[in-house]
């Protein structure tokens, strides 16, 4: 019997065909070397791009609102959560740099489990052909981090953070994926359980930290990246 041509495959059937150990699959997905996808059905989706307004920060410019059925791509950090915890609630998806895609009301974040993970047919072909040059959608982004945010890279500079510093960077990265990327310094410090009263005191051991974290000079901070990253 001739097999049908597919637009996508379950991760399980691909891994079985590749005879690849799970830890290698996790590594490829978490580092962005393999872009995983999931299928959504009749879900309200908004797509658009980010613009930077001087003095105000990043804001969204919607281009499309639709009730969508099809594949959406996962971010590396969400793939990590799914593999680590067995599942996660996801509301934002991976897009090209400068744009965004997220679920909007009346739809709610969707629960995604490891068994829901898919691989697009063209992504499978790319991996099986062993391309050395990544596709445009898989070019390493300017901001990357490990699972704990203790190791962060931004525009080619590597930062190694302590526990409290990493907690603050994580909070700011999570904020960057919302409509309000700015966070008050005292809130960041309290949630990080820091004994310091100023953010500058927490990061004074990192001479280049202001390249990564911007201040509005009124007590609020955000990451120096477009909010979708």
N, C-alpha and C positions, 0 to 999 in steps of 0.2 A: 504494500500500500504506500502510495506516494504521500509524504508529509506535506501539510499545507504551509504556505508562506505566511509568516506572522509579522505583525508590526512590533510586537513586544513578546518577551518571554518571562516566565516566573524566574526569580533568582535561583530557586531550587533546581529547576531543570537545567539551567545554564551551568551552575556549579557542579552538578552531577556529570554533565558532559565534559567539563574541564577537569574533573577529578581534583579539584582545588580544596585545600583545607580551609575551614571556616576562618581561622585567624588571618589568612591571606586575603580573603574576601573582605573582612572587616577593615584591614589595613588599606586596601584599595579604595573602599568607599569613604573612609574617614579622612583620607588625604586628598580626595578629589580626583584620584586617578581613574576611578570608575563612577560614573554618574548614575545613581539609582533613581527610579521613578515609581510613582503610584498612580492608580486610576481613580478618578473621582467621577461621581455620577450626579448630574443635575445640581451642581453646587454653584452658588453665587460667587463669582470671581471678579476681582477688580485688577486690571493691569494698567501700568502707567510708568512714569519716570520721575526721577528726583531732580529738583533744582535747588541751587544754593542762593539764598537771598542774604545779602550782606547785612550783618547785624541781627539777623533773625534765625539763621541756620537753614537746615534742609527742610523742604516741604514737598509733598506729593503732588504730581500733576496727572490726574486720571486720564486715560485714553480709551479704555474699554471697560464696560460692566456687562457681564453676560452670565447666563446660567449654563455652566459648562459641563460637558461630559467628555472625558479623555484623559490623557496622561499629563501629569505635572512632575517636575523634577525636584528632588530633595537636596537640601543643603547638607554639607558635610557634618555640621554639628548635630543636625537632626538624625542623620544616619547613625551617628555615634550613640545618641540616646536610644534609638530603636534596638541596636545591637546590645547595648549595655543593659537596658531595662526590659527588653522584650517588646516594647511598644512605647508610643508617645503621641500626644495630641499636637497636631501640626496645623498652623494657620497661614504660614508664609512659605513661599517656595523659591527655588533657585532660578535666577534669571541672568541675563547678560548684565554687565557692569552699567550702572546708572539707571537701571529700571527696577520694577518690582512687580510682584504678583502675590495676591493674598486673598483669603476667603473673607467675604463681607456679609453683613446681615442681609436677610434673615438666616443664612446658613451659619453654622458654628464650626469651630475647629474640629477636624476629623481625627479619630483614633486610628493610628497606623501601627500594624504589628509586623513582625519580621516576615510572616507568611504573605503579607501584602506587597512585598518589594518586587519590583519589576525591572527589567533591563530592555531598553529600546533596541530594536533590531539593528539600527545603524551604530549604536554604542557597542553592541556585541561584536559586530563586524570590525569596528575600530580596534577593540581589544584583541580579537583573534588574529588580526592582521599584524599586530605588534607594531603599531605606529610609534615612531619615536617623537614626532612632533604632535603635541596635543591639539585637539579641536579648539576652536575659538572659545566655545563655552566652557572648556576645561583649563584655560590658561590660569596659572596660579594668581589668585587675587592679591591686591596690595596688602590686605590684612588677613593673617592666618593665626591660628592659636591651637594649642593642644587642649586636651579634655579639661585640664584644671586652670587654664589661662596663666600658668606659671611661665610658659614659653610662648611669646608672641612675636610675630614678624609684621612690620609695617613699612611698606615701600623700601624693602631691602635691608632695614635695620632690625636686628634681633634684640628683644628685650627679655631679660630673665627676672621674674618678679617673685617676691615672697608671698606668703599666704594672703595677707591683708591686701597687698597691692593687687594680686591676681583677682581677689574677690571684687574689688572696685572696678577693675577692667571688665570683668564678667558682667557686672551690673550695667555698666555703660554700653557694652555690646548688646545686651538684651534690650536696653532702652533705644538703641539705634534702630531696632526693628519695629518700633512703634511710631505713632504720630508725634510723640513728645520725646525726642532724643536727649534733651537737656535734663539733668538731675541736680538737685541741690547738694552742695558739698557735705553739709551736716547729715543729710539722709544717707549718703554713700558711706560716710564714716561710721554711722550708727549701725547700719546693716552689716558692715564688715567687721564689727566689734573692735574698732580701732580705739586706742587710748589717746590718739592725737585729736586736736581741735581744728587743724587746717590740712587740706589735701596736700598742700605744698610740703608739709612736714613728712607726710607718708612717702612721698616720691622724691625727696631731696637726694637720696642716694642714686637716683637715675637721672643723669645730667640731660638726657634727651627726651624726658617724659612729655614735655610740652609739644613735641612733634606728634605725639599720639593722642594726647588729651587737650582739648581746647577749653578755655574759660571765657565766660561773657563779662568777666571783671565785676560781676555783681553776685558772685557766690554760686553760680551754676556751671556745670561742666558737661561736655559731650565728647565722644570719640571723633577724631578728625577724619572720618570716613563717611561716604554716603550711607544713609541709614539702612539700605537693603543688604549690606555686606554681612 
